[in-house]
């Protein structure tokens, strides 16, 4: 029975928020809905029953036990809104009924029909079509007489039906509000993705709550004075909460650089801890970027401002000048590590993979398919229909990740694309009769092309997962990064089997990961993660234990406490005491590593403190979009009053963006063809040049919006869960390089042929 279910895409006319959290299927003439969280299938009741299911409301549906808390709250609020709407309808209906039953309403009480005024301009809708049909039927019964313009005829027997037109007006009002907001954003040059801010809808709600009393917006002076002051105080309260946790969990100082339009280089310092991410300060480093001494002095000031006792590491990019600064930091602050950004290192690995000739060739073939599809609105709509709203271009955090994520997505929807190019609709399309159309058909129909794509996906998918792990904002990555590198090398070895083949890729990983492979914090994070530690046997523990001792000696200056920590590691190693309880064993898989230590490490207080501090750190620079943040203006103004005001504005803007990103507000699926994503998706969606004869043929208004309906690809597997257990390949731990770093390109080509 389940095999007969046919997926049905949810069209853009369905505005209820619950549609984003279910799938629609058709079996025969009947429609069924499926919860995307628990998989429960609903054969009736419509979207309202799904909403009750997600909201946990007792009634016609059982509660979903796997729905996210924010989604549950949204569904509850939506249901409450429906109740209020029904009450208003009933109240209005009662008033109309009372009016019809007496006084001036007597003449209407005995009538078969009523006439209500209708707005001059109403957006087309399914409900309006029904109303028009009702009107025609009533009109025919009355002898076909002409009605007054602008009036709707309704049967008087159903008072609730009289209220429908009132609520149709709300669509018109919302249309006007959206237009007004759009005009403001376009006129002021505000990025359109500003509507994704967590503060956008609360602003609309606050305005709407004032009713018709008349709301006057803030003045320019208000924004620069009391509003800014109030917002600064709110942000500082959040920052103070983060600072209060530094003593227990420790923190990481992140130093990221950005370049302004006029070529100035700014160093932005932020501080990471599990409680949140806070922006500290920005510095114009244009004139000191080539001076390691000046950079070191700047870093030293920041460390002292945060507190030497609180800082475990300083994270920067893995560039020559930062390497030198890192050495000076390690010498000057014996209790602080310098750590290269793991995200940057993984991205460099992916870039090196991308440069291999056989991989580069396949990527270019895949890009030609994508460019043809995304540059013709008719073909783009066709593709989205055949993939049920799934885009083939996936915008990643970097260009290299975008390349390999997109290739993986194309492999996932291979059969959908093949069905598209063999359809009658494709054959009749005028665009596919061009050279690019025939090339696209050849590639999509070529089994060899897909075979090579699959191999590339198997080689790079573990690295993409590692990239997401090390870039985690809310879940500290220090306890997972070492295992992630292990799994990436293990997957490559299993895919290619022959040592001369997989060492090509291992050497790339080793060369880029050299600074981090033996980093004490990464190794200690692996050792102190109970999920990995207790699933690893043999001498591997001995090989990585020395890195733990490096952390002990560096992070704990008191020798007495050092000795206690070494003794307490014995209890951990032997799973003695609370470490060996059944609930502690189960907790290895269910709790965050730092949380596990805090819960079951009572007998090892000194080791617990060290473990929590190490496992609470990030491995990468965690930044946000810095567009429209006025770093440059701060350093250009020579007025002290305005300088402080601009500094506060930047402080507020950066920290509000970090907070929104840290708590990972669910946003709309990014549109690959949006210019906002051009930095990373350019090679997949842009032609080398725009031909004059093509301009105007692809009407952008005819393009269906991306639905982001990726759930049809199957449930996503948590990246941490894919790390699994068991690490017994000594070759990976030892980083053997028996065949050396000199791998000729012929070997790489041979790997491509074998694949």
Helices and strands as residue ranges (DSSP letters): G 2-4, E 6-8, G 17-21, E 22-27, E 30-35, E 41-42, H 46-55, H 69-100, G 103-105, H 106-109, E 113-117, H 126-141, E 151-155, G 159-163, H 164-188, G 192-196, H 200-208, H 220-222, I 223-227, H 228-243, H 246-249, E 251-259, E 265-273, E 276-284, H 292-306, E 311-316, H 320-332, E 337-340, H 342-355, H 357-374, H 377-386, H 399-412, H 414-421, H 424-428, G 431-433, H 435-444, H 447-470, H 481-496, H 499-512, H 514-517, H 520-528, H 530-533, H 540-555, H 559-573, G 577-580, H 582-590, H 593-600, H 605-615, H 631-636, H 640-662, G 675-677, H 678-685, G 692-694, G 700-702, G 710-713, G 721-723, H 730-734, H 745-754
